[in-house]
Amino acid sequence: MIRGWSGSADVFGSILGGLLIGLGLDALFGTAPAFVVGFVVVAAIGAFYKSYAASEQLEELAREALRVRDGL
C-alpha cells in the first residue's frame, strides 16, 4: 500500500529506472533514443497503474470501515 511520499518516489523511481535501462540499451545497440522512449513510457504506465491500484485499495478499506462503523 502506498503511504506518504512513497507513491511519488515509486513513480519517480520507475521512470528513472526506465530511463537508465533505456540509455544503457541505446548505448549498447546504438539506437538512440528508441529504447529510452520505450522504457520511460512503459515505466510511467506501470507506475501510474500501481498508484491507481493502491488508490482503489485505500477506497475499499475506507468503504469497509464505514460499513463496520454503521453496523452493516
Secondary structure as GFF3:
##gff-version 3
##sequence-region A 1 72
A	DSSP	alpha_helix	6	29	.	.	.	ID=ss1
A	DSSP	alpha_helix	34	70	.	.	.	ID=ss2
###
